[in-house]
Amino acid sequence: MAKKPGLNLEEHVAIGQLLKRMRDELGQIWVTCGGNAYPKNGKEARAAAAACRAISNLKSALEEAAIRDLPKEEWSTNIYYGKSG
């Protein structure tokens, strides 16, 4: 089976920015559901927390892929964990 090429720097950066925004928005939903609207251990808050964890797990997996995909001089932790924007 042929090895797939992975992502280039621009693709990693674009996905990283999207995942940062998604995590920020899901974090706000988690706070709203778990802190303001429903019990902190209620079904709604647990589901919001699980969504946040899923995004975090995906960011982690893609950061590991970026380490493999990119030359040392292009890789940075900021791709998936720097400021949103």
C-alpha positions as CSV (number, residue, x, y, z in Angstrom):
1,M,0.0,0.0,0.0
2,A,1.4,3.4,-1.0
3,K,2.1,5.9,1.8
4,K,-0.2,8.9,1.8
5,P,1.5,12.3,1.6
6,G,0.1,13.9,4.8
7,L,-0.5,17.7,5.0
8,N,1.7,20.6,4.0
9,L,2.4,23.6,6.2
10,E,-0.5,25.7,4.8
11,E,-3.0,22.8,5.3
12,H,-1.8,22.2,8.9
13,V,-2.1,26.0,9.7
14,A,-5.6,26.3,8.2
15,I,-6.8,23.2,10.1
16,G,-5.1,24.4,13.3
17,Q,-6.9,27.8,13.1
18,L,-10.2,26.1,12.5
19,L,-9.8,23.7,15.4
20,K,-8.7,26.6,17.7
21,R,-11.9,28.5,16.9
22,M,-14.0,25.3,17.3
23,R,-12.4,24.6,20.7
24,D,-13.0,28.2,21.9
25,E,-16.7,28.1,20.8
26,L,-17.2,24.6,22.3
27,G,-15.6,25.9,25.5
28,Q,-18.2,28.7,25.7
29,I,-21.0,26.2,25.1
30,W,-19.6,24.0,27.9
31,V,-19.5,26.9,30.3
32,T,-23.0,27.9,29.4
33,C,-24.4,24.4,29.7
34,G,-22.4,23.2,32.7
35,G,-22.2,26.4,34.7
36,N,-25.3,28.5,33.9
37,A,-28.1,26.4,32.4
38,Y,-27.8,22.8,33.5
39,P,-26.2,20.8,36.3
40,K,-22.4,20.5,36.0
41,N,-22.6,16.7,35.9
42,G,-25.8,16.7,33.8
43,K,-26.1,15.1,30.4
44,E,-25.8,18.4,28.5
45,A,-22.6,19.5,30.3
46,R,-21.0,16.0,29.9
47,A,-21.7,16.0,26.2
48,A,-20.2,19.5,25.8
49,A,-17.1,18.4,27.8
50,A,-16.8,15.3,25.5
51,A,-17.0,17.5,22.4
52,C,-14.2,19.7,23.8
53,R,-12.1,16.6,24.6
54,A,-12.6,15.3,21.1
55,I,-11.3,18.5,19.5
56,S,-8.3,18.4,21.9
57,N,-7.6,14.8,20.9
58,L,-7.8,15.7,17.3
59,K,-5.4,18.7,17.8
60,S,-3.0,16.4,19.5
61,A,-3.1,13.8,16.8
62,L,-2.6,16.4,14.1
63,E,0.3,18.0,16.0
64,E,2.0,14.6,16.0
65,A,1.3,14.3,12.2
66,A,2.7,17.8,11.7
67,I,6.0,16.7,13.4
68,R,6.2,13.8,10.9
69,D,5.0,15.8,7.9
70,L,6.9,19.0,8.1
71,P,10.6,19.9,8.1
72,K,12.0,21.0,11.5
73,E,12.2,24.6,10.4
74,E,8.5,24.7,9.5
75,W,7.1,22.9,12.5
76,S,5.9,24.9,15.5
77,T,3.7,24.2,18.5
78,N,1.8,27.4,17.5
79,I,0.2,25.5,14.5
80,Y,-2.2,23.7,16.8
81,Y,-1.7,25.4,20.2
82,G,-0.9,29.1,19.6
83,K,-3.3,32.0,19.7
84,S,-6.6,31.7,17.9
85,G,-7.2,34.0,15.0
